[in-house]
Amino acid sequence: MEKEYQITSQGSLGLLALGHVGLRKWREVVEKEKIEIRNSSKENGKKSKK
């Protein structure tokens, strides 16, 4: 039976306990959040220029 984990950009000790798999998944979440922040910043910049 596999357990489901909710991974946040803040991370957790549980992710560290999972080893490289937890670290890899955490990095994916952090990178996704960075991309979302960049995209929303670009969209906000376009809206303010109108």
ZISULCOR-V467062 format. One line per field, one symbol per residue. ss: DSSP state (A for helix, B for strand, O for the rest). phi: phi as a letter, one per 20 degrees, with the letter a starting at -180 (. if undefined). A space follows every 10 residues. Layout:
ss = ???
phi = ???
This chain:
ss = OOOOOOOOOO OOAAAAAOOA AAAAAAAAAA AAAAAAAAAA AAAAAAAAAO
phi = .eeddeddff maffffffmf ffffffffff ffffffffff ffffffffff
